Amino acid sequence: MSDQMQNAVRVHRYGGPEVLRLERVPVPKPGEGEVLVRVQAAAVLPTDWRMRQGIFQHIRPHVLPYIPGSAFAGIVESAGKCAVEFKPGDAVFGRSWNGVYAEYTTVPADRLAQKPAGLSFAAAAAIPGGAAAAWTALPAFGGVEAGMKVLVHGAAGGVGMFAVQLARRMGAKVVGTCSASNVDFVRSLGAEQVIDYMSAAFEQELSGVDLVLDTVGGRVQERSLTVLKPGGALVSLVGLPFAELAEEMGVRTRFNSQLADPDIMQDIAELLADGSLQACTSRSFPLAEARQAHELGESGHGRGRIILYPAEGQDRENFVPNRQNMVQ
């Protein structure tokens, strides 16, 4: 396998979507404790284009050129020394910091989970950077309890769609913000109130919120502090919150970057497989169209998770919410 070549997207310099280039590169070799995975679906995350832009180069610098992407699902091809948990042919999903916009990637075996047979590769790829992020963020201040009012920004996105469902499962009263085209979709996920951010200012519609989950950042995050009740909390997934301002207002803030361990990802996968949770993959693109995938993601008007498929003929099922399986 080490003498073989593969298709992969690489970034040679930081910049716009145009810097994404499809190239032929060697298939990597798994190191000790690693497995080589044939990628079936790669999730396009907001962190992918922020890294491509160079926003994180001082926090998590890359050696250029690099292969983007981290969240994926695929099939184990081979295993390195001491990687005994998985065998060739196993369907898995997880996160790899070696890049997943490629036909193959290597990943430590202890960062992988088994994909249930009833779950598509697309839905599994949406877990590591989507459902898992929501799962770890919601209990950041001790957990969501029945009757709490929870505001989810970007409720139609790759994290937001899971956050709405999970908060609802915990008994919270969920409010979501999204664009007009996604209002019905977010409501179908279980949100009791949905605010079209283009036509209404959420801070004029809400008050007494217990928890805000921020997937947008910037001014949205700052405005969100005003809707919290005294002692309420804001958890951000996109940047350091306004800590000093929050303290002045008597509320709490936290930036959550915790990665879910494989056991949590496995639990989420089982909920998706049995229909207790729903995933939506809005669009899928081949590797050659990674630029278009990033452009769509950066537009901020997508629904669910965008997926890249490294090879033709792979699982391209798009998940659409089934109202009968939604939490009521």
Secondary structure in CASP SS format (residue, H / E / C, confidence):
PFRMAT SS
TARGET T0000
AUTHOR 0000-0000-0000
METHOD secondary structure of the structure
MODEL  1
M C 1.00
S C 1.00
D C 1.00
Q C 1.00
M E 1.00
Q E 1.00
N E 1.00
A E 1.00
V E 1.00
R E 1.00
V E 1.00
H C 1.00
R C 1.00
Y C 1.00
G C 1.00
G C 1.00
P H 1.00
E H 1.00
V H 1.00
L E 1.00
R E 1.00
L E 1.00
E E 1.00
R E 1.00
V E 1.00
P E 1.00
V C 1.00
P C 1.00
K C 1.00
P C 1.00
G C 1.00
E C 1.00
G C 1.00
E E 1.00
V E 1.00
L E 1.00
V E 1.00
R E 1.00
V E 1.00
Q E 1.00
A E 1.00
A E 1.00
A E 1.00
V E 1.00
L C 1.00
P H 1.00
T H 1.00
D H 1.00
W H 1.00
R H 1.00
M H 1.00
R H 1.00
Q H 1.00
G C 1.00
I C 1.00
F C 1.00
Q C 1.00
H C 1.00
I C 1.00
R C 1.00
P C 1.00
H C 1.00
V C 1.00
L C 1.00
P C 1.00
Y E 1.00
I C 1.00
P C 1.00
G C 1.00
S C 1.00
A E 1.00
F E 1.00
A E 1.00
G E 1.00
I E 1.00
V E 1.00
E E 1.00
S E 1.00
A E 1.00
G C 1.00
K C 1.00
C C 1.00
A C 1.00
V C 1.00
E C 1.00
F C 1.00
K C 1.00
P C 1.00
G C 1.00
D C 1.00
A E 1.00
V E 1.00
F E 1.00
G E 1.00
R E 1.00
S C 1.00
W C 1.00
N C 1.00
G C 1.00
V C 1.00
Y C 1.00
A E 1.00
E C 1.00
Y E 1.00
T E 1.00
T E 1.00
V E 1.00
P E 1.00
A H 1.00
D H 1.00
R H 1.00
L E 1.00
A E 1.00
Q E 1.00
K C 1.00
P C 1.00
A C 1.00
G C 1.00
L C 1.00
S C 1.00
F H 1.00
A H 1.00
A H 1.00
A H 1.00
A H 1.00
A C 1.00
I H 1.00
P H 1.00
G H 1.00
G H 1.00
A H 1.00
A H 1.00
A H 1.00
A H 1.00
W H 1.00
T H 1.00
A H 1.00
L C 1.00
P C 1.00
A C 1.00
F C 1.00
G C 1.00
G C 1.00
V C 1.00
E C 1.00
A C 1.00
G C 1.00
M C 1.00
K E 1.00
V E 1.00
L E 1.00
V E 1.00
H C 1.00
G C 1.00
A C 1.00
A C 1.00
G E 1.00
G C 1.00
V C 1.00
G H 1.00
M H 1.00
F H 1.00
A H 1.00
V H 1.00
Q H 1.00
L H 1.00
A H 1.00
R H 1.00
R H 1.00
M C 1.00
G C 1.00
A C 1.00
K E 1.00
V E 1.00
V E 1.00
G E 1.00
T E 1.00
C E 1.00
S C 1.00
A H 1.00
S H 1.00
N H 1.00
V H 1.00
D H 1.00
F H 1.00
V H 1.00
R H 1.00
S H 1.00
L C 1.00
G C 1.00
A C 1.00
E C 1.00
Q E 1.00
V E 1.00
I E 1.00
D E 1.00
Y C 1.00
M C 1.00
S C 1.00
A C 1.00
A C 1.00
F H 1.00
E H 1.00
Q H 1.00
E H 1.00
L C 1.00
S C 1.00
G C 1.00
V E 1.00
D E 1.00
L E 1.00
V E 1.00
L E 1.00
D E 1.00
T C 1.00
V C 1.00
G C 1.00
G H 1.00
R H 1.00
V H 1.00
Q H 1.00
E H 1.00
R H 1.00
S H 1.00
L H 1.00
T H 1.00
V H 1.00
L E 1.00
K E 1.00
P E 1.00
G E 1.00
G E 1.00
A E 1.00
L E 1.00
V E 1.00
S E 1.00
L C 1.00
V C 1.00
G C 1.00
L C 1.00
P C 1.00
F C 1.00
A H 1.00
E H 1.00
L H 1.00
A H 1.00
E H 1.00
E H 1.00
M H 1.00
G C 1.00
V C 1.00
R E 1.00
T E 1.00
R E 1.00
F E 1.00
N C 1.00
S C 1.00
Q C 1.00
L C 1.00
A C 1.00
D C 1.00
P H 1.00
D H 1.00
I H 1.00
M H 1.00
Q H 1.00
D H 1.00
I H 1.00
A H 1.00
E H 1.00
L H 1.00
L H 1.00
A H 1.00
D C 1.00
G C 1.00
S C 1.00
L C 1.00
Q C 1.00
A C 1.00
C C 1.00
T E 1.00
S C 1.00
R C 1.00
S E 1.00
F E 1.00
P E 1.00
L H 1.00
A H 1.00
E H 1.00
A H 1.00
R H 1.00
Q H 1.00
A H 1.00
H H 1.00
E H 1.00
L H 1.00
G H 1.00
E H 1.00
S H 1.00
G C 1.00
H C 1.00
G C 1.00
R C 1.00
G E 1.00
R C 1.00
I E 1.00
I E 1.00
L E 1.00
Y E 1.00
P C 1.00
A C 1.00
E C 1.00
G C 1.00
Q C 1.00
D C 1.00
R C 1.00
E C 1.00
N C 1.00
F C 1.00
V C 1.00
P C 1.00
N C 1.00
R H 1.00
Q H 1.00
N H 1.00
M C 1.00
V C 1.00
Q C 1.00
END
